C-alpha cells in the first residue's frame, strides 16, 4: 500500500543502479556522452543545473560552477541536500 507521506516526499533516489526516481512518480536515466540532451534540475533560488554523463563520469553544470560525481547515489544525495527539484530534459 502506498502511503500519502511517500507521495508528498519528493526526494530524489536511485532505482536499481542506473535510474533516478524523481519523487513525483517520474523515473529517468542520465543521457550518455554521445547524446545532446541533459536532465535539468532547479533549486529553490531559481538556479538551473544540467546533469549528464560524459567520458569521465556524471557531470553537473550550473551557470556558476561544475561538479563531478562517481555514481548516481552520490548525485541524488547532493541534489536532495541542496534542495534541487526535477524540471525536465533539455539540450545541453
Secondary structure, 3 states (H helix, E strand, C coil): CCCHHHHHCCCCEEECCCEEECCCCCEECCCCCCCCEEEEEECCCCCEEEEEEECCEEEEEECCCEEEECCHHHHHHHHHHCCCEEEEEEEC
